[in-house]
Amino acid sequence: MLLETKNLTRYFGGVKAVDGVDIQVKEGSIKGIIGPNGAGKTTFFHLLSGHLPPQKGWIKFKGEIINHLPPFERARRGIGRVFQQPSPFENLTLIENILISLDISNSPSLFTSLLRLPSLGKSEKEKEKKAIEILHFLNLEKKLYHFPSSLTHFERRKMEIGRVLALNPSLLLLDEPTAGLSYREKEEIKKIILGLKEKGLTILVVEHDMELITDICEEVVVLNFGKKIAEGSPWEIKNNPLVKEVYLGEEYASGS
Amino acid sequence: MRKDLKGLVIFFSLIFLFPLLVRNPYYIGVLVFWGIYSIITLGLTILMGYAGQISLGQAGFFAVGAYTSGILTTRFGLPPWLGILAGLGLSLLLSLFLALPSLKLKGHYLAMATLGFGEIVHVVLNAWVGVTGGPSGFGEIPALSFLGWKLDSEIRFFYFTWGWVFLFFLFSLSLLKSPYGRALRSLHAEERIPLSLGVNVYFYKVFAFLWAAFYASFAGSLYAHFMTFLSPSSFTLILSILLVLMIVVGGLGNLWGALLGAGILTFLPEILRTFEDFEMLIYGIFLILIMIFLPRGLVSLRRGKVATGD
């Protein structure tokens, strides 16, 4: 197992946002997490990425308990998280936004940097090449030197994915990657996600769009009031009466 | 970077030509002060403009540099360069001691810690009479020599100081244009974002604080050898606040702003002196107007994108 959680619990005051959740994510798989608003999906991601500490339970990544690790350590070990709200570094160009994460694994010493020794230029070139590769994969290579404020919502989203990919993660956490996107844009994101899976990435995705979940996920976990209420293939989940009641039921009832 | 370098060459050519046109040692002395303050602000702007922290105790590091240099050279006869290095070492140690605990916490704890630090330094300078000379200070600090030149006149010291301003500007520019600078610039965003990309935000905040302390201490050593006399009244909270104001007036996180802000607030009191009783009033109004109309500092007057300003 690449990622495993056991009895993971987080409350805010009396509210149990995540309540004893066990999940297991196999290497190279795509797992979906669905659930109505307020089911604890984003909180669950906060726990995985280290932005919130859990009160109970543990998280195991690559066979090691990582509860105590701060977010930047988890990122360095290979947990890449894309947030729900695009939040690029507005004061950095598109390519610099990507370089930030490439710097983590390839950064010359302070001495070299301050004196601008030749090895600085060499490592900068390497990283730039890598950044352009990533941006090419995301179809963004034409806007390298644009500032985020001049990019569309869709481009900003893709930039965030690129920033995380630059960490060379083994696990990708995607929080509603297609929210607010058009049909065509959704299709492109879908293609990107499947492309990443092909490259061997393991992906955990929170999404409201059932169609996307059905298309890309092998397995789906359903959360409701912080509890895991079902787990299985997308097909099993769709036909699970409990899930229909708490989640899909609302949509069926409203006729969408 | 290229644009900055071009600006740098033009700016420093003008500065270096100044003594050829104006021979009045008084004005050259004021320019030396501008240079010394610029070194402090070129470091402090990294802390304030990037790490988002305020230091209200920069006068403390300035004093540590000045007194370490002064005491070691005057009382112990050590060569000035050793005094400067000792001051830098001591300042880095003290800044580490301040930054490690206070930057672990969220909020402006560093500002409070530095406020306390500045006051403690001031008290020590006053009370430790045997070493610091107490409130009346001490003098006869030997002049610096550089490559066989004794820096005992205003003009010589002027070139020496501004040579260092140039170097420190280049260091700060190199820093900002390196991977370290990128990480510092990423601290602008909400903390969770750089954290989730592997950036050790805590490390960079501590780093920026040490950087600023290093610059202030070096400037302090220069000050000691320029003045040849030190007393605690030059290292008060007022100076710390003035340094913060210089950054804000010039433009936060912008190296040109740091130079410009230091210059304006060094010259302004000299110019306003002719207004006598109204001096402080005009000074205050000037600051208020800047805050109202140019909240991003004087550098925002220039539209062109100077790379160091983002």
Interface residues (C-beta under 8 A of the other chain):
Chain A: S49 G50 H51 P70 P71 F72 A75 R76 G80 R81 F83 S87 P88 F89 E90 N91 L92 E96 L99 I100 S101 D103 I104 S107 P108 L110 S113 L114 L115 R116 L120 E124 R163 V164 L167
Chain B: F171 S174 L175 S178 P179 Y180 R182 A183 R185 S186 H188 A189 E190 R192 I193 P194 L195 S196 L197 G198 V199 N200 V201 D310
